[in-house]
Amino acid sequence: MFGLISNISKVVLELFMFNVNLPESPPELASAGDISGDSCSGKISPSIRILVIDDSEFNLLLLDRTLKKYGHIVTTVKSGEGALALVAQKNVMKGTAFDLIFMDYDMGVQCLTGVDTVKEIRRMGQIIQPKIIGYSSEEQSNQLLSLIGADTTLLKPANRNEILEMIAELT
């Protein structure tokens, strides 16, 4: 049964994959302020550190591959507890953890929910707070994530353009 689900997941994932053709030499940029991340305008989004927190292996893989194709540094974790450990470790080691966090609302049977995880990340007192995108298949869940500290939300399933536009708006 697991093999069938795995094969179906791979087929679905391949349907959402895409190729990006990059120029042989990077375009000249006047300053970091000129970089908007808008894929339609031809400007290049700067590489940012993104943490994706989701209990779904499929969602982790899909976001990981999509975001890496656009040059971002992506870390994935399947639990709120794992996310908090990573954020705390990176704070101690480098002073900042992640620029952006994708936070699933419904974490299944995990001890920490998406709401609990967002609250704890905000309480960590980081000098530079990461931007948090809450995402769920239910609008009410996204509203709750916004109320407790997410900067914005996306409704699942979000397409590639919605994800990239949200990143550009927040960074």
C-alpha positions in Angstrom: 0.0 0.0 0.0 2.8 2.4 0.9 4.5 1.8 -2.4 1.3 2.7 -4.3 0.9 5.9 -2.3 4.6 6.7 -2.8 4.3 6.2 -6.6 1.1 8.3 -6.8 2.9 11.1 -4.8 5.8 11.0 -7.2 3.5 11.3 -10.3 1.6 14.2 -8.7 4.8 15.9 -7.8 6.1 15.6 -11.3 3.0 17.3 -12.6 3.8 20.4 -10.5 7.6 20.5 -11.3 8.9 23.0 -13.8 12.1 24.2 -15.3 13.7 27.6 -15.0 16.0 28.7 -17.8 18.6 31.1 -16.4 20.8 33.4 -18.5 24.4 32.4 -18.9 25.5 35.5 -16.9 23.6 37.1 -14.1 22.0 40.5 -14.7 23.7 43.5 -13.1 21.9 44.8 -10.0 22.3 48.3 -8.7 21.5 47.4 -5.1 19.6 44.9 -3.0 16.7 47.3 -3.0 16.3 46.8 -6.7 15.5 43.1 -6.3 11.8 42.5 -6.1 11.5 38.7 -6.6 8.8 39.2 -9.2 9.3 36.4 -11.7 7.2 38.2 -14.3 9.4 41.4 -14.2 12.6 39.5 -14.9 14.2 40.6 -11.6 15.9 38.0 -9.5 14.7 37.2 -6.0 17.6 37.2 -3.5 18.4 33.9 -1.9 16.8 33.7 1.5 16.8 31.1 4.3 13.4 29.4 4.5 12.1 26.9 7.1 9.2 24.7 6.0 7.3 23.1 8.8 4.7 20.5 7.8 3.8 16.9 8.9 3.1 16.0 5.3 6.0 14.4 3.5 4.5 15.4 0.2 4.1 19.1 1.1 7.6 19.2 2.4 9.0 17.8 -0.8 6.9 20.0 -3.0 7.9 23.2 -1.2 11.5 22.1 -0.9 11.9 21.5 -4.6 10.0 24.6 -5.7 11.8 27.0 -3.4 15.3 25.5 -4.1 14.6 25.9 -7.9 14.5 29.7 -7.2 17.8 29.7 -5.3 16.5 29.7 -1.8 18.2 27.8 1.1 15.5 25.5 2.4 15.3 23.5 5.6 12.3 21.2 6.2 11.1 19.7 9.4 8.0 17.5 10.2 7.2 18.9 13.7 6.8 22.0 15.7 9.3 20.6 18.3 11.9 20.1 15.6 11.3 23.6 14.2 11.8 25.2 17.6 15.0 23.2 18.2 16.3 24.4 14.8 15.4 28.0 15.4 17.0 28.0 18.8 20.2 26.3 17.5 20.6 28.7 14.6 20.0 31.7 16.9 22.8 30.6 19.1 25.2 29.8 16.3 24.6 32.7 13.9 22.5 35.3 15.6 19.6 34.8 13.2 17.8 31.7 12.2 15.6 31.9 9.1 14.3 34.8 7.0 11.0 33.1 6.3 9.0 30.3 7.8 6.2 28.3 6.1 4.0 27.0 9.0 1.4 24.3 8.5 -1.6 24.8 10.8 -2.7 21.2 11.2 0.3 19.2 12.4 -1.5 15.9 12.8 -0.8 14.1 16.1 2.2 16.2 17.0 2.5 17.7 20.5 2.8 21.2 19.2 0.2 22.6 16.8 1.0 25.2 14.1 -0.5 27.9 16.5 1.7 26.7 19.4 4.8 26.7 17.2 4.2 30.2 15.9 3.6 31.5 19.5 6.9 29.9 20.7 8.9 31.3 17.7 7.6 34.8 18.5 8.5 34.4 22.2 12.1 33.4 21.5 13.0 37.1 21.4 15.1 36.9 18.2 16.8 40.2 17.3 15.5 39.8 13.7 12.1 38.1 13.7 11.5 35.8 10.7 8.5 36.4 8.5 5.9 33.6 9.0 3.5 32.4 6.3 0.8 30.3 7.8 -0.8 27.9 5.4 -3.9 25.6 5.7 -6.7 24.3 3.6 -9.2 26.1 5.9 -9.6 29.9 6.0 -10.5 29.8 9.7 -7.2 28.1 10.5 -5.3 30.7 8.6 -7.2 33.5 10.4 -6.1 32.0 13.7 -2.5 31.8 12.6 -2.6 35.5 11.7 -4.1 36.4 15.0 -1.3 34.7 17.0 1.7 36.0 15.0 1.9 34.9 11.3 2.6 37.8 9.0 0.4 36.4 6.3 -1.3 33.2 5.2 -1.9 31.1 2.1 -4.8 28.8 1.5 -3.8 25.3 0.4 -3.3 24.3 -2.2 -1.3 27.3 -3.2 0.2 27.4 -6.7 3.8 28.3 -7.5 3.0 31.9 -8.5 1.1 32.6 -5.2 4.0 31.2 -3.2 6.6 33.3 -5.1 4.5 36.4 -4.9 4.0 36.0 -1.2 7.8 35.6 -0.7 8.5 38.7 -2.8 6.0 40.7 -0.7 7.6 39.7 2.6 11.3 39.9 1.7 
